[in-house]
Amino acid sequence: MRDLIRRTSLEPLLDDMFKGFFVRPFGFDTGADLVGGIKLDVKEGDKEYTIHAEIPGVKKEDISVQIDGGRVQISAEVKKESETKEGERVLRSERYYGQMSRSFQLAQDVDEAAATARYTDGVLELTLPKKEGSSTRRLTIE
């Protein structure tokens, strides 16, 4: 019993310590964190939703927003190239390309025609007005 308690209490520590160790080397920026997800802040007002999506290093032409009722999908194509040169010899070249996306469901449908989007300093700001007359309907169970 004592060995079982010791073993289970160390498992989370070991899991955290070795998480990602065999996937990629330490200190090497593969862009996996950027490609892996978009961080969001979602705020709800009386008449609209305001979303701030963190998408650094992406051109606004490479960002797509789709709205279907109350479902919102944000996607972006990431292209990063960096090169370190010493004289004429390339010492290191890192390139990665990828697609990232995030979708979520809002409690109320969005008026797609009145929705607006701005992209400034790596942050996409969406203003999504709530659709008038749209409400949830409760079904009566017979």
Backbone as JSON Lines, residues from 0, in Angstrom:
{"i":0,"aa":"M","n":[0.83,-1.2,0.0],"ca":[0.0,0.0,0.0],"c":[0.87,1.25,0.0]}
{"i":1,"aa":"R","n":[1.93,1.24,0.81],"ca":[2.81,2.4,0.91],"c":[3.5,2.68,-0.43]}
{"i":2,"aa":"D","n":[3.93,1.63,-1.13],"ca":[4.56,1.81,-2.44],"c":[3.58,2.37,-3.45]}
{"i":3,"aa":"L","n":[2.34,1.95,-3.38],"ca":[1.31,2.45,-4.28],"c":[1.09,3.95,-4.1]}
{"i":4,"aa":"I","n":[1.04,4.41,-2.85],"ca":[0.85,5.85,-2.58],"c":[2.05,6.64,-3.08]}
{"i":5,"aa":"R","n":[3.26,6.15,-2.82],"ca":[4.46,6.85,-3.28],"c":[4.49,6.94,-4.8]}
{"i":6,"aa":"R","n":[4.18,5.85,-5.47],"ca":[4.23,5.8,-6.92],"c":[3.21,6.76,-7.54]}
{"i":7,"aa":"T","n":[2.0,6.78,-7.05],"ca":[0.98,7.64,-7.64],"c":[1.22,9.11,-7.34]}
{"i":8,"aa":"S","n":[1.84,9.43,-6.22],"ca":[2.09,10.84,-5.92],"c":[3.26,11.39,-6.74]}
{"i":9,"aa":"L","n":[4.14,10.53,-7.23],"ca":[5.26,10.99,-8.06],"c":[4.91,11.04,-9.55]}
{"i":10,"aa":"E","n":[3.87,10.32,-9.95],"ca":[3.54,10.27,-11.37],"c":[3.27,11.64,-11.99]}
{"i":11,"aa":"P","n":[2.47,12.53,-11.36],"ca":[2.26,13.85,-11.98],"c":[3.55,14.65,-12.11]}
{"i":12,"aa":"L","n":[4.43,14.54,-11.12],"ca":[5.7,15.27,-11.17],"c":[6.54,14.77,-12.33]}
{"i":13,"aa":"L","n":[6.65,13.47,-12.48],"ca":[7.43,12.9,-13.57],"c":[6.81,13.2,-14.92]}
{"i":14,"aa":"D","n":[5.49,13.14,-15.0],"ca":[4.81,13.47,-16.25],"c":[5.11,14.9,-16.68]}
{"i":15,"aa":"D","n":[5.03,15.84,-15.73],"ca":[5.31,17.25,-16.04],"c":[6.77,17.44,-16.44]}
{"i":16,"aa":"M","n":[7.66,16.75,-15.76],"ca":[9.09,16.92,-16.01],"c":[9.46,16.43,-17.41]}
{"i":17,"aa":"F","n":[8.85,15.32,-17.86],"ca":[9.22,14.74,-19.14],"c":[8.23,15.05,-20.26]}
{"i":18,"aa":"K","n":[7.22,15.87,-19.96],"ca":[6.23,16.21,-20.98],"c":[6.91,16.91,-22.16]}
{"i":19,"aa":"G","n":[6.79,16.36,-23.32],"ca":[7.37,16.95,-24.51],"c":[8.84,16.69,-24.67]}
{"i":20,"aa":"F","n":[9.48,16.02,-23.73],"ca":[10.93,15.79,-23.79],"c":[11.31,15.0,-25.02]}
{"i":21,"aa":"F","n":[10.56,13.98,-25.33],"ca":[10.89,13.14,-26.47],"c":[10.29,13.64,-27.77]}
{"i":22,"aa":"V","n":[9.46,14.66,-27.68],"ca":[8.82,15.18,-28.88],"c":[9.7,16.19,-29.59]}
{"i":23,"aa":"R","n":[10.32,17.08,-28.83],"ca":[11.2,18.09,-29.43],"c":[12.31,18.44,-28.46]}
{"i":24,"aa":"P","n":[13.46,18.82,-28.97],"ca":[14.57,19.15,-28.08],"c":[14.3,20.43,-27.29]}
{"i":25,"aa":"F","n":[14.93,20.56,-26.14],"ca":[14.79,21.77,-25.33],"c":[15.42,22.96,-26.05]}
{"i":26,"aa":"G","n":[14.78,24.12,-25.91],"ca":[15.35,25.36,-26.44],"c":[15.23,25.53,-27.94]}
{"i":27,"aa":"F","n":[14.5,24.68,-28.61],"ca":[14.35,24.77,-30.05],"c":[12.93,25.2,-30.37]}
{"i":28,"aa":"D","n":[12.78,26.37,-30.94],"ca":[11.46,26.9,-31.25],"c":[10.97,26.33,-32.57]}
{"i":29,"aa":"T","n":[10.09,25.36,-32.51],"ca":[9.57,24.75,-33.74],"c":[8.33,25.45,-34.23]}
{"i":30,"aa":"G","n":[7.78,26.33,-33.42],"ca":[6.54,26.99,-33.8],"c":[5.32,26.16,-33.44]}
{"i":31,"aa":"A","n":[5.53,25.03,-32.79],"ca":[4.41,24.15,-32.45],"c":[3.45,24.85,-31.49]}
{"i":32,"aa":"D","n":[3.97,25.69,-30.61],"ca":[3.09,26.4,-29.69],"c":[2.2,27.39,-30.44]}
{"i":33,"aa":"L","n":[2.77,28.05,-31.45],"ca":[1.98,29.0,-32.22],"c":[0.97,28.28,-33.1]}
{"i":34,"aa":"V","n":[1.41,27.22,-33.76],"ca":[0.53,26.5,-34.66],"c":[-0.55,25.77,-33.87]}
{"i":35,"aa":"G","n":[-0.25,25.42,-32.63],"ca":[-1.15,24.62,-31.83],"c":[-2.43,25.3,-31.4]}
{"i":36,"aa":"G","n":[-2.47,26.6,-31.29],"ca":[-3.7,27.18,-30.82],"c":[-3.74,28.68,-30.84]}
{"i":37,"aa":"I","n":[-4.94,29.18,-30.74],"ca":[-5.2,30.61,-30.69],"c":[-5.79,30.9,-29.33]}
{"i":38,"aa":"K","n":[-5.21,31.82,-28.6],"ca":[-5.72,32.19,-27.28],"c":[-6.82,33.24,-27.45]}
{"i":39,"aa":"L","n":[-7.91,33.07,-26.69],"ca":[-9.1,33.92,-26.85],"c":[-9.52,34.58,-25.55]}
{"i":40,"aa":"D","n":[-10.08,35.77,-25.67],"ca":[-10.85,36.43,-24.61],"c":[-12.23,36.67,-25.22]}
{"i":41,"aa":"V","n":[-13.27,36.18,-24.57],"ca":[-14.63,36.37,-25.06],"c":[-15.41,37.14,-24.01]}
{"i":42,"aa":"K","n":[-15.99,38.28,-24.42],"ca":[-16.78,39.1,-23.51],"c":[-18.18,39.23,-24.09]}
{"i":43,"aa":"E","n":[-19.18,39.21,-23.2],"ca":[-20.56,39.33,-23.63],"c":[-21.17,40.59,-23.06]}
{"i":44,"aa":"G","n":[-21.75,41.4,-23.94],"ca":[-22.5,42.56,-23.52],"c":[-23.98,42.3,-23.77]}
{"i":45,"aa":"D","n":[-24.8,43.32,-23.55],"ca":[-26.24,43.17,-23.76],"c":[-26.59,42.9,-25.23]}
{"i":46,"aa":"K","n":[-25.87,43.56,-26.14],"ca":[-26.23,43.47,-27.55],"c":[-25.18,42.8,-28.44]}
{"i":47,"aa":"E","n":[-24.01,42.5,-27.87],"ca":[-22.95,41.97,-28.72],"c":[-21.92,41.16,-27.92]}
{"i":48,"aa":"Y","n":[-21.15,40.37,-28.66],"ca":[-19.99,39.67,-28.12],"c":[-18.75,40.37,-28.65]}
{"i":49,"aa":"T","n":[-17.72,40.45,-27.83],"ca":[-16.43,40.98,-28.25],"c":[-15.39,39.9,-28.01]}
{"i":50,"aa":"I","n":[-14.67,39.56,-29.07],"ca":[-13.66,38.52,-28.98],"c":[-12.31,39.11,-29.33]}
{"i":51,"aa":"H","n":[-11.32,38.83,-28.51],"ca":[-9.94,39.17,-28.81],"c":[-9.19,37.85,-28.99]}
{"i":52,"aa":"A","n":[-8.6,37.65,-30.16],"ca":[-7.86,36.43,-30.47],"c":[-6.41,36.79,-30.72]}
{"i":53,"aa":"E","n":[-5.52,36.14,-30.01],"ca":[-4.09,36.4,-30.13],"c":[-3.53,35.54,-31.26]}
{"i":54,"aa":"I","n":[-3.11,36.2,-32.35],"ca":[-2.55,35.51,-33.51],"c":[-1.3,36.27,-33.97]}
{"i":55,"aa":"P","n":[-0.21,36.21,-33.23],"ca":[0.98,36.99,-33.59],"c":[1.71,36.42,-34.79]}
{"i":56,"aa":"G","n":[2.35,37.31,-35.55],"ca":[3.2,36.9,-36.66],"c":[2.46,36.43,-37.9]}
{"i":57,"aa":"V","n":[1.19,36.74,-38.01],"ca":[0.39,36.31,-39.15],"c":[-0.11,37.55,-39.88]}
{"i":58,"aa":"K","n":[-0.08,37.52,-41.21],"ca":[-0.63,38.63,-41.99],"c":[-2.15,38.55,-41.97]}
{"i":59,"aa":"K","n":[-2.8,39.71,-42.01],"ca":[-4.26,39.71,-41.94],"c":[-4.88,39.0,-43.14]}
{"i":60,"aa":"E","n":[-4.18,38.96,-44.27],"ca":[-4.68,38.26,-45.45],"c":[-4.74,36.75,-45.22]}
{"i":61,"aa":"D","n":[-3.97,36.23,-44.26],"ca":[-3.91,34.8,-43.98],"c":[-4.86,34.36,-42.87]}
{"i":62,"aa":"I","n":[-5.74,35.29,-42.42],"ca":[-6.69,34.98,-41.35],"c":[-8.09,34.86,-41.96]}
{"i":63,"aa":"S","n":[-8.83,33.86,-41.51],"ca":[-10.2,33.65,-41.98],"c":[-11.12,33.5,-40.77]}
{"i":64,"aa":"V","n":[-12.29,34.16,-40.84],"ca":[-13.29,34.05,-39.79],"c":[-14.6,33.61,-40.44]}
{"i":65,"aa":"Q","n":[-15.17,32.53,-39.92],"ca":[-16.45,32.04,-40.44],"c":[-17.46,32.02,-39.3]}
{"i":66,"aa":"I","n":[-18.67,32.49,-39.59],"ca":[-19.74,32.53,-38.59],"c":[-20.93,31.76,-39.14]}
{"i":67,"aa":"D","n":[-21.43,30.84,-38.33],"ca":[-22.61,30.07,-38.71],"c":[-23.52,30.01,-37.49]}
{"i":68,"aa":"G","n":[-24.52,30.9,-37.45],"ca":[-25.4,30.99,-36.29],"c":[-24.62,31.5,-35.09]}
{"i":69,"aa":"G","n":[-24.46,30.66,-34.08],"ca":[-23.68,31.03,-32.9],"c":[-22.3,30.4,-32.89]}
{"i":70,"aa":"R","n":[-21.95,29.69,-33.96],"ca":[-20.65,29.03,-34.05],"c":[-19.67,29.92,-34.8]}
{"i":71,"aa":"V","n":[-18.5,30.14,-34.21],"ca":[-17.47,30.99,-34.8],"c":[-16.21,30.16,-34.99]}
{"i":72,"aa":"Q","n":[-15.61,30.25,-36.17],"ca":[-14.34,29.58,-36.43],"c":[-13.33,30.59,-36.93]}
{"i":73,"aa":"I","n":[-12.19,30.63,-36.25],"ca":[-11.08,31.5,-36.65],"c":[-9.95,30.58,-37.09]}
{"i":74,"aa":"S","n":[-9.42,30.82,-38.29],"ca":[-8.28,30.03,-38.76],"c":[-7.25,30.96,-39.38]}
{"i":75,"aa":"A","n":[-6.0,30.53,-39.33],"ca":[-4.91,31.33,-39.87],"c":[-3.82,30.41,-40.39]}
{"i":76,"aa":"E","n":[-3.16,30.86,-41.44],"ca":[-2.03,30.12,-41.99],"c":[-0.76,30.8,-41.5]}
{"i":77,"aa":"V","n":[0.09,30.0,-40.86],"ca":[1.32,30.52,-40.27],"c":[2.47,30.21,-41.21]}
{"i":78,"aa":"K","n":[3.25,31.24,-41.52],"ca":[4.45,31.08,-42.34],"c":[5.57,31.81,-41.63]}
{"i":79,"aa":"K","n":[6.58,31.08,-41.24],"ca":[7.7,31.74,-40.57],"c":[9.0,31.25,-41.16]}
{"i":80,"aa":"E","n":[9.85,32.2,-41.48],"ca":[11.17,31.87,-41.97],"c":[12.17,32.76,-41.23]}
{"i":81,"aa":"S","n":[13.21,32.15,-40.72],"ca":[14.29,32.93,-40.12],"c":[15.6,32.28,-40.49]}
{"i":82,"aa":"E","n":[16.59,33.1,-40.71],"ca":[17.88,32.61,-41.16],"c":[18.97,33.38,-40.45]}
{"i":83,"aa":"T","n":[19.97,32.68,-39.97],"ca":[21.12,33.32,-39.33],"c":[22.34,33.1,-40.21]}
{"i":84,"aa":"K","n":[22.96,34.19,-40.66],"ca":[24.11,34.09,-41.56],"c":[25.36,34.63,-40.89]}
{"i":85,"aa":"E","n":[26.46,34.04,-41.25],"ca":[27.77,34.57,-40.84],"c":[28.57,34.65,-42.11]}
{"i":86,"aa":"G","n":[28.72,35.87,-42.63],"ca":[29.34,36.03,-43.94],"c":[28.43,35.47,-45.0]}
{"i":87,"aa":"E","n":[28.95,34.58,-45.82],"ca":[28.17,33.97,-46.88],"c":[27.66,32.58,-46.51]}
{"i":88,"aa":"R","n":[28.02,32.11,-45.34],"ca":[27.66,30.76,-44.92],"c":[26.41,30.81,-44.03]}
{"i":89,"aa":"V","n":[25.41,30.01,-44.33],"ca":[24.21,29.93,-43.5],"c":[24.49,28.96,-42.36]}
{"i":90,"aa":"L","n":[24.39,29.45,-41.14],"ca":[24.65,28.61,-39.98],"c":[23.39,27.94,-39.45]}
{"i":91,"aa":"R","n":[22.27,28.61,-39.6],"ca":[21.01,28.05,-39.11],"c":[19.87,28.6,-39.95]}
{"i":92,"aa":"S","n":[18.96,27.74,-40.3],"ca":[17.77,28.14,-41.04],"c":[16.59,27.4,-40.45]}
{"i":93,"aa":"E","n":[15.59,28.14,-40.01],"ca":[14.39,27.54,-39.43],"c":[13.18,28.03,-40.2]}
{"i":94,"aa":"R","n":[12.4,27.09,-40.68],"ca":[11.18,27.43,-41.4],"c":[10.07,26.52,-40.93]}
{"i":95,"aa":"Y","n":[8.91,27.07,-40.78],"ca":[7.76,26.23,-40.52],"c":[6.51,26.89,-41.1]}
{"i":96,"aa":"Y","n":[5.65,26.03,-41.53],"ca":[4.38,26.44,-42.1],"c":[3.31,25.61,-41.43]}
{"i":97,"aa":"G","n":[2.17,26.17,-41.26],"ca":[1.11,25.39,-40.65],"c":[-0.19,26.13,-40.62]}
{"i":98,"aa":"Q","n":[-1.21,25.41,-40.26],"ca":[-2.55,25.96,-40.15],"c":[-2.98,25.86,-38.7]}
{"i":99,"aa":"M","n":[-3.52,26.93,-38.15],"ca":[-4.09,26.86,-36.81],"c":[-5.52,27.34,-36.88]}
{"i":100,"aa":"S","n":[-6.35,26.76,-36.02],"ca":[-7.74,27.2,-36.01],"c":[-8.32,27.01,-34.62]}
{"i":101,"aa":"R","n":[-9.38,27.74,-34.4],"ca":[-10.09,27.67,-33.12],"c":[-11.55,27.91,-33.42]}
{"i":102,"aa":"S","n":[-12.41,27.05,-32.91],"ca":[-13.84,27.27,-33.09],"c":[-14.52,27.16,-31.73]}
{"i":103,"aa":"F","n":[-15.61,27.88,-31.6],"ca":[-16.34,27.9,-30.34],"c":[-17.79,28.24,-30.62]}
{"i":104,"aa":"Q","n":[-18.64,27.89,-29.67],"ca":[-20.07,28.11,-29.79],"c":[-20.49,29.2,-28.8]}
{"i":105,"aa":"L","n":[-21.2,30.21,-29.29],"ca":[-21.73,31.25,-28.43],"c":[-23.15,30.89,-28.02]}
{"i":106,"aa":"A","n":[-23.63,31.47,-26.94],"ca":[-24.95,31.14,-26.42],"c":[-26.08,31.63,-27.31]}
{"i":107,"aa":"Q","n":[-25.82,32.69,-28.09],"ca":[-26.86,33.27,-28.94],"c":[-26.32,33.41,-30.35]}
{"i":108,"aa":"D","n":[-27.2,33.33,-31.34],"ca":[-26.79,33.48,-32.74],"c":[-26.26,34.89,-32.99]}
{"i":109,"aa":"V","n":[-25.38,34.98,-33.99],"ca":[-24.72,36.25,-34.33],"c":[-25.31,36.79,-35.62]}
{"i":110,"aa":"D","n":[-25.46,38.12,-35.68],"ca":[-25.89,38.8,-36.89],"c":[-24.65,38.96,-37.78]}
{"i":111,"aa":"E","n":[-24.48,38.02,-38.71],"ca":[-23.27,37.99,-39.54],"c":[-23.09,39.26,-40.37]}
{"i":112,"aa":"A","n":[-24.17,39.84,-40.83],"ca":[-24.1,41.03,-41.68],"c":[-23.54,42.24,-40.94]}
{"i":113,"aa":"A","n":[-23.75,42.32,-39.64],"ca":[-23.29,43.47,-38.87],"c":[-21.97,43.21,-38.13]}
{"i":114,"aa":"A","n":[-21.42,42.02,-38.26],"ca":[-20.17,41.68,-37.57],"c":[-18.99,42.42,-38.19]}
{"i":115,"aa":"T","n":[-18.02,42.8,-37.33],"ca":[-16.82,43.49,-37.82],"c":[-15.58,42.81,-37.25]}
{"i":116,"aa":"A","n":[-14.45,43.0,-37.97],"ca":[-13.17,42.42,-37.54],"c":[-12.05,43.42,-37.78]}
{"i":117,"aa":"R","n":[-11.14,43.52,-36.8],"ca":[-9.93,44.37,-36.93],"c":[-8.74,43.55,-36.48]}
{"i":118,"aa":"Y","n":[-7.6,43.73,-37.14],"ca":[-6.38,43.02,-36.76],"c":[-5.28,44.05,-36.54]}
{"i":119,"aa":"T","n":[-4.84,44.18,-35.3],"ca":[-3.82,45.16,-34.94],"c":[-2.82,44.54,-33.98]}
{"i":120,"aa":"D","n":[-1.55,44.67,-34.27],"ca":[-0.47,44.22,-33.39],"c":[-0.62,42.77,-32.94]}
{"i":121,"aa":"G","n":[-1.0,41.9,-33.86],"ca":[-1.11,40.48,-33.56],"c":[-2.38,40.05,-32.84]}
{"i":122,"aa":"V","n":[-3.33,40.98,-32.67],"ca":[-4.58,40.66,-31.98],"c":[-5.75,40.92,-32.93]}
{"i":123,"aa":"L","n":[-6.55,39.89,-33.13],"ca":[-7.76,40.01,-33.94],"c":[-8.91,40.35,-33.01]}
{"i":124,"aa":"E","n":[-9.62,41.45,-33.3],"ca":[-10.77,41.86,-32.49],"c":[-12.03,41.69,-33.32]}
{"i":125,"aa":"L","n":[-12.94,40.86,-32.82],"ca":[-14.22,40.64,-33.48],"c":[-15.32,41.28,-32.66]}
{"i":126,"aa":"T","n":[-16.2,42.02,-33.32],"ca":[-17.4,42.54,-32.68],"c":[-18.56,41.84,-33.35]}
{"i":127,"aa":"L","n":[-19.26,41.01,-32.57],"ca":[-20.3,40.16,-33.11],"c":[-21.65,40.5,-32.47]}
{"i":128,"aa":"P","n":[-22.47,41.32,-33.16],"ca":[-23.78,41.67,-32.61],"c":[-24.68,40.44,-32.5]}
{"i":129,"aa":"K","n":[-25.46,40.41,-31.44],"ca":[-26.41,39.32,-31.25],"c":[-27.57,39.49,-32.22]}
{"i":130,"aa":"K","n":[-28.05,38.39,-32.76],"ca":[-29.18,38.43,-33.69],"c":[-30.46,38.69,-32.91]}
{"i":131,"aa":"E","n":[-31.24,39.64,-33.38],"ca":[-32.51,39.99,-32.74],"c":[-33.51,38.85,-32.92]}
{"i":132,"aa":"G","n":[-34.3,38.63,-31.91],"ca":[-35.36,37.63,-32.01],"c":[-34.89,36.21,-31.87]}
{"i":133,"aa":"S","n":[-33.6,36.01,-31.78],"ca":[-33.1,34.65,-31.63],"c":[-33.03,34.32,-30.15]}
{"i":134,"aa":"S","n":[-33.68,33.28,-29.79],"ca":[-33.65,32.88,-28.38],"c":[-33.68,31.37,-28.32]}
{"i":135,"aa":"T","n":[-33.25,30.85,-27.23],"ca":[-33.29,29.4,-27.08],"c":[-34.71,28.97,-26.81]}
{"i":136,"aa":"R","n":[-35.05,27.83,-27.33],"ca":[-36.4,27.32,-27.18],"c":[-36.33,26.06,-26.31]}
{"i":137,"aa":"R","n":[-37.15,26.03,-25.32],"ca":[-37.19,24.88,-24.44],"c":[-38.28,23.92,-24.95]}
{"i":138,"aa":"L","n":[-37.89,22.69,-25.14],"ca":[-38.83,21.69,-25.64],"c":[-39.59,21.06,-24.47]}
{"i":139,"aa":"T","n":[-40.86,20.82,-24.69],"ca":[-41.67,20.13,-23.71],"c":[-41.56,18.63,-24.0]}
{"i":140,"aa":"I","n":[-41.23,17.89,-23.0],"ca":[-41.08,16.44,-23.16],"c":[-42.43,15.79,-22.92]}
{"i":141,"aa":"E","n":[-42.87,15.03,-23.89],"ca":[-44.18,14.37,-23.79],"c":[-44.05,12.97,-23.25]}
